[in-house]
Amino acid sequence: MAPNETRPESQERTLLVTGASGFLGWNLCQVARRQGWRVVGTFHRTPVTLPEVLLGRIDLTDFRDMKEMLRQVRPDGVIHTAAIADANFCQSHWRESRRVNVEVPVNLAGLCADRGIPFVFTSTDLVFDGEHAPYREEDPVGPLNVYGEHKALAEEGVPARPNIRGRRQTPARG
Ligand SMILES: NC(=O)c1ccc[n+]([C@@H]2O[C@H](COP(=O)([O-])OP(=O)(O)OC[C@H]3O[C@@H](n4cnc5c(N)ncnc54)[C@H](OP(=O)(O)O)[C@@H]3O)[C@@H](O)[C@H]2O)c1
């Protein structure tokens, strides 16, 4: 991300939202902005604009760029929504799915944990097999596809620290 796209100029609290070009991230950016956060959002392949949101392109699978993003943005909190959320794509591109859906959240959570930055990431109810719904957070996972398997691995791999929170999403698109 280029410095002039990301550097906040005032002392407002800064929220970094990854995946701002995606369904969840795009909506979260606007909610956070309305709540008074200075919002910095990221996209990868799909450039987006949002009023009063600073946006920058990044491939989060590049660990050095990820570190540099945190150095430049200096967020007070990170909500990580970037992912490959297409289960069929994950099934046929499992290496890419593993990089984006496992390595990226684990690495980003680790960097945030080291810096004491509150970090929230999004998982999915597809970590469960669907046989015993409704599920509780503490129920054992049993994914039936690569997407669910990788999300479950990400849940396991993020560091267990007080500033790290996970959230399982159920499908939200209309
Ligand atoms: N929406 C739902 O119903 C639902 C249900 C269950 C769980 N979830 C979870 O909620 C989160 C958000 O889902 P969503 O529906 O908003 O996903 P989405 O619309 O597919 O958006 C995915 C976002 O991730 C970004 N991204 C993908 N690869 C990237 C990379 N290598 N580097 C940087 N950014 C990258 C995309 O950027 P570009 O488009 O710019 O390339 C896009 O902004 C995901 O973790 C998903 O698994 C969503």
The ligand as a Gaussian input file, in Angstrom:
#p B3LYP/6-31G(d) Opt

LIG

0 1
 N      -20.778000     -13.452000       3.008000
 C      -21.174000     -14.535000       3.654000
 O      -22.340000     -14.943000       3.588000
 C      -20.197000     -15.304000       4.521000
 C      -20.632000     -16.474000       5.145000
 C      -19.727000     -17.189000       5.951000
 C      -18.433000     -16.715000       6.132000
 N      -18.029000     -15.582000       5.501000
 C      -16.630000     -15.138000       5.714000
 O      -16.650000     -13.727000       5.892000
 C      -15.500000     -13.150000       5.256000
 C      -15.926000     -12.146000       4.201000
 O      -16.713000     -12.805000       3.215000
 P      -17.274000     -12.007000       1.942000
 O      -18.521000     -12.678000       1.531000
 O      -17.261000     -10.545000       2.240000
 O      -16.117000     -12.352000       0.859000
 P      -15.955000     -11.686000      -0.590000
 O      -17.080000     -10.790000      -0.929000
 O      -15.616000     -12.804000      -1.520000
 O      -14.667000     -10.759000      -0.405000
 C      -13.398000     -11.314000      -0.234000
 C      -12.392000     -10.194000      -0.064000
 O      -11.101000     -10.771000       0.137000
 C      -10.178000     -10.073000      -0.701000
 N       -9.040000     -10.930000      -1.017000
 C       -9.072000     -12.159000      -1.561000
 N       -7.810000     -12.606000      -1.734000
 C       -6.981000     -11.635000      -1.267000
 C       -5.567000     -11.504000      -1.189000
 N       -4.713000     -12.458000      -1.625000
 N       -5.052000     -10.357000      -0.656000
 C       -5.889000      -9.386000      -0.227000
 N       -7.232000      -9.444000      -0.275000
 C       -7.772000     -10.563000      -0.811000
 C      -10.991000      -9.700000      -1.937000
 O      -10.338000      -8.671000      -2.642000
 P      -10.580000      -8.402000      -4.236000
 O      -12.030000      -8.702000      -4.518000
 O      -10.253000      -6.948000      -4.380000
 O       -9.653000      -9.275000      -4.998000
 C      -12.294000      -9.254000      -1.272000
 O      -12.158000      -7.935000      -0.814000
 C      -14.702000     -14.325000       4.683000
 O      -13.748000     -14.732000       5.645000
 C      -15.735000     -15.406000       4.511000
 O      -15.143000     -16.685000       4.549000
 C      -18.884000     -14.871000       4.684000

